[in-house]
């Protein structure tokens, strides 16, 4: 399809070229041959009257004009995607849609595992792509590179539409042979034991529990820090260390690891896990359906944990 002389398929190629800054990597991303992508770049250069990408040494760099084009190209592509995905007709039984979700490994265990099991029966051709949270998560949703971000309310972005997915309690977990779990756990036990902590992403964002420990003025002795919630049971096994973990995750992991749990010896507010999406996707019937499915599978009645 052409619009004012421009093959609109070239806009998708331009977006990938400017992101990859390499003809070969863009070809891989687009699932095209290098000659085809080189030809597309040539046609784009001719249409816009600019080199768009220039070669210095073994690398390619966008021109200043290309830098100004990029946000406009992405907004155009997002508009097309919104137009297509906002169709009022959506049949999960026949849909071949791919949903890109950003969520922690805890949310994958608590929500995506039961969702995936359900989709196998009611929407067998729908595909899920999972991405772990990172510093660009909000921007990925804004740019249309992800459909949904699932994040604790404390980390939710005001730029995006927000809905509650579920609330989660935290408990204290440890190796099942740890003598602390043979009796009632006290606050002194909690504060004098070595802990496993979780910090995520390159910026090492603290987990929800760490933030609230700080707000309560309680200083844990964290001896080991990992970037993954699901790695914690491995690090608890055969040690006297403990961890403050999501209750659902402990329930799921206790079927595979020798871990025990106990209530926190003081009050901690529940974690509110939120779903965030671009505000322009409010009328996306397929995305609304997915959010409904996530809410249903994370109720206690539906949970497979």
PyMOL commands that set and color helices and strands:
alter all, ss='L'
color gray80, all
select helices_A, chain A and resi 9-20+23-30+34-48+64-85+105-122+137-142+153-155+179-182+187-192+208-215+229-236+247-253+279-281+285-297
alter helices_A, ss='H'
color red, helices_A
select strands_A, chain A and resi 2-3+6-7+53-56+59-62+98-102+127-131+148-152+161-168+170-175+194-200+205-206+221-226+242-246+259-263+271-277
alter strands_A, ss='S'
color yellow, strands_A
deselect
rebuild
show_as cartoon
